[in-house]
Amino acid sequence: MTRRTPADLPARIQHYIGGSFVDSIDGDEFDVLDPVSNETYVRAAAGKKADVDAAVAAARAAFTEGPWPRMLPRERSRVLHRIADLVESRDARLAELESFDSGLPITQALGQARRAAENFRFFADLIVAQTDDAFKVPGRQLNYVNRKPIGVAGLITPWNTPFMLESWKLAPALATGNTVVLKPAEFTPLSASLWAGIFEEAGLPEGVFNLVNGLGEDAGDALVKHPDVPLISFTGESSTGQLIFANAAPFLKGLSMELGGKSPAIVFADADLDAAIDATIFGVFSLNGERCTAGSRILVQQDIYDEFVARYAAQADRVKVGYPDDPATEVGALVHPEHYAKVMSYVELGKAEGRLVAGGGRPDDFPEGNFVRPTVFADVAPDARIFQEEIFGPVVAITPFDTDEQALQLANDTKYGLAAYVWTNDLKRAHLFAQNVEAGMVWLNSNNVRDLRTPFGGVKASGLGHEGGYRSIDFYTDQQAVHITLGPAHNPTFGKGA
């Protein structure tokens, strides 16, 4: 198949501040690479502190003086539903640009665009249906809770499925009445630039949404340290999360951080083996393996270990690697040559740490670009780096276990704790394992199927706080308790003497 380049690619990518597309104040730009050719296809404005200052000032003015925070929930809900409608109507174009920019297979990029619309629709409904707490002491006191938007939300998003992950943060931040400054990942700024037109057409007031492109150490750092940005939502690497935590500490900012993962998928001997193999193949090779919740450590009970490894390796070899725009492609190109080099270094390391049973290099049909064959290592020891460290690519480590206790020990034996997947037909075992595994999210006999009402987040090095459903409402609002005395005031008496 001949690769196709999207029509009407922009000549430049600018910031969007106060309702206008603008260049960086100092005129600086950076290259954006196409992950198939690794050639520059566009240059983007490189934001610095001055650009972030301008964006925050616009967002702050829209918060303090504009209508958005003071609109009724139903009014904001109508705007969010229009945003969802527009995203749905443009899903093919969004997917085309996202696939080109990030290397994601086009069919998976299309699914992510539709999920972005659903995220806005979900929070549009939630803010209308939302109820706040009220507590009564009959005849004496009434207590109730006011929720109020906090201010300017700083949103820092990653380069894997960027448009959808931006929607995860934008939808609840806007639904609750905040204004925002978005700093998208520098590897994939293309689809983020489309939000401005969508928001304008949907009727979002000027200044409520602002976008600053740039490097993390420049634009991201300035956003985290800005005194007028009271909360930061970040998705990315654990090491970057540590830096954000430290830089936000002097300002006592609200933080929500979904960080790295090295999630286990535990397959017991009584599992539905066909379903477990299909799910664990999808769980690590979908989205090019560039997913935080990937089940990249597969723990398999010894009784079925040899059969599982043989079948898994054979199926991994059949996963189709191809150009991102080919509808038949299941694994496309990794996002950037820097990331490709990192993943390939782990592939080479794995050849010394495990038994290579599938993949292990570049596909023969693709001598150029960031293409990696789905790679499977078996017999991986728990102290191996490919067992312990997040690779974030189409690479999986398989390790045997004998007992439930050993499986739990292996599952918990990393610094991460984002997700876990358990495959067993023993109901008691499944629930006990879920309670004891160190993970923010657990799927039993299922791949990663999200219910937007549930909390999303991890423990240990995988994150701080949770978003999703009412947890997002909690993060993006202040909760003010109001107390009303209904009867005579019940005051201790000081100062009247004997």
Secondary structure by P-SEA (a helix, b strand, c coil): cbbbbbcccccbbbbbccccccccccbbbbbbbcccccccccccbbbcaaaaaaaaaaaaaaaaccccccccaaaaaaaaaaaaaaaaaaaaaaaaaaaaaccccaaaaaaaaaaaaaaaaaaaaaaaabbbbbbbcccccccbbbbbbccbbbbbbcccaaaaaaaacaaaaaaacccbbbbccccccccccaaaaaaaaaccccccbbbbbcccccaaaaaaacccccbbbbbccaaaaaaaaaaacccccbbbbbbbbbbbbbbccccaaaaaaaaaaaacccccccccccccbbbbcccaaaaaaaaaaaaaaaccccccccccccccccccaaaaaaaaaaaaaaaacccccccccccccccccccccbbbbcccccccccccccccccbbbbbbbccaaaaaaaaaccccccbbbbbcccaaaaaaaaacccccccccccccccccccccccccccccccccaaaaaaaabbbbbbbbbccccccccccccc
